[in-house]
Amino acid sequence: MNSASPQHPSAPQPARSTAQSTAGSAALFERAHAVTPGGVNSPVRAFNAVGGTPRFIESARGAYLTDVDGNEYVDLVCSWGPMLLGHAHRDVLAAVAEAAARGTSYGTPTRPEVELAEEIVARTPVDKVRFVSSGTEATMSAIRLARGFTGRELVVKFAGCYHGHVDSLLASAGSGLATFAVPGTPGVPAASTAATLVLPYNDVEAVRAAFAEHGDDIACVITEAAPGNMGVVPPAPGFNAFLAETCAAHGALFVSDEVMTGFRVTRSGQWGLDGAVEGWRPDLVTLGKVMGGGFPAAAFGGRADVMAMLSPEGPVYQAGTLSGNPVATTAGLATLRLATDDVYAHIDKASLLLQEAASASLREAGVPHLVQSTGNMFSVFFVEEDVTSVPNFEVAGTQRVDRFRAFFHAMLEQGVYLPPSAFESWFLSAAHDDRALDKIISALPAAARAAAAVPTPQGA
Ligand SMILES: *Cc1c(COP(=O)(O)O)cnc(C)c1O
């Protein structure tokens, strides 16, 4: 049940066998349903996309999760990205325990927030940073700031990019290119998305057309630095640079959402793979996930002149009772300090190994698929037929989710916890050692065969 790495010491466990019981999870799920909509506090946890009983996790260590029934899984979700070092890392726990013992929140400035801000400024293309508690808050605040700075209202986003549940960003494309968006969910007023333009991802011409028509009114373009929320869809070479240039040419701001990629795909996020190499900077960056070390901490930051518009220095209001919380920022700081080049090298290597193994098993079983990655983040698209690229949300949506469902459950039964949706990245950690990787790799062939056995629907 435990990683062999020295950061996650533990006693060896007796071998466990036989089929999983899920009685404990099922009972908790039923109780949860009585008091919480859908039984969960964030929708994808409910297993709606794959069916079955979501596992209620009792504890986690290193690369492994243990559920309330005592089943153990190699974790390929890593809390949807944050657990870069693996679960319950000894040094992070020690820092957190020490911080908590000094009191958990004061509503005053503290030392760890300064140190974490310095660490983030050192690693990323931001001059200044402001802490918030979730990625949603980060993107919401970045957009307000972009609008306040430019005095403009229009926001450009891309279909399939997720930026949290911000009203103006829960938008679906209207009909045709460069038309204003419609709300993507009940409860969002049409007025909230009326100033949002939704464009197809990786589509240079659509961006040109939008700027040709509305260039003087666009406050910002926001994009996932490399989308991971429609499955991993890397930016076409030069696409982010093009967005940065186009924004600059029109007096709009380029907002790079690195909530998922930040401090995960490199020590400086996706920007470490493109902007740092190509020599450009986003105007604003949003961060979350890894930077909280498993606690609710997120941030937005950017150009000094833009950030100077933020209260109390400037007129754009933004605040938070628990923003920069000392325990959360201590966890984040400990995590980032431990996220050395060796950590990234290890995860990159493990990721490549798994990408190749997953592809080999699916090929062997005759299952059409495409593995796409950005840095160490990757996902497996269960496409209808073999293709060379999934460039956007429209193509991602053609997946055979029924095949993914069979694959997912076959992996789960063999003790591998994949993201319970075909439209998510798989995440690894520094604690995914040979033993954990071997367990995943040996589960792949049976899962690929389960996917192959799914009948093709009539009329497909
Ligand atoms: C997870 C995520 C968010 C939202 O963060 P929360 O902390 O869940 O609110 C925003 N943007 C991206 C790219 C994300 O992956």
The ligand as an SDF file (V2000), in Angstrom:
LIG
                    3D

 15 15  0  0  0  0  0  0  0  0999 V2000
   -9.0770   23.4160  -11.8670 C   0  0  0  0  0  0  0  0  0  0  0  0
   -9.0340   24.5670  -12.7980 C   0  0  0  0  0  0  0  0  0  0  0  0
   -9.6430   25.7960  -12.5050 C   0  0  0  0  0  0  0  0  0  0  0  0
  -10.5400   25.9870  -11.3150 C   0  0  0  0  0  0  0  0  0  0  0  0
   -9.8860   25.8230  -10.1200 O   0  0  0  0  0  0  0  0  0  0  0  0
  -10.7630   25.4910   -8.7930 P   0  0  0  0  0  0  0  0  0  0  0  0
   -9.7610   25.5420   -7.7020 O   0  0  0  0  0  0  0  0  0  0  0  0
  -11.3610   24.1450   -9.0300 O   0  0  0  0  0  0  0  0  0  0  0  0
  -11.7890   26.5590   -8.6930 O   0  0  0  0  0  0  0  0  0  0  0  0
   -9.4280   26.8640  -13.3510 C   0  0  0  0  0  0  0  0  0  0  0  0
   -8.6880   26.7200  -14.4600 N   0  0  0  0  0  0  0  0  0  0  0  0
   -8.1100   25.5570  -14.7960 C   0  0  0  0  0  0  0  0  0  0  0  0
   -7.2650   25.4750  -16.0300 C   0  0  0  0  0  0  0  0  0  0  0  0
   -8.2760   24.4320  -13.9910 C   0  0  0  0  0  0  0  0  0  0  0  0
   -7.7380   23.2640  -14.3570 O   0  0  0  0  0  0  0  0  0  0  0  0
  1  2  1  0
  2  3  1  0
  2 14  2  0
  3  4  1  0
  3 10  2  0
  4  5  1  0
  5  6  1  0
  6  7  2  0
  6  8  1  0
  6  9  1  0
 10 11  1  0
 11 12  2  0
 12 13  1  0
 12 14  1  0
 14 15  1  0
M  END
$$$$
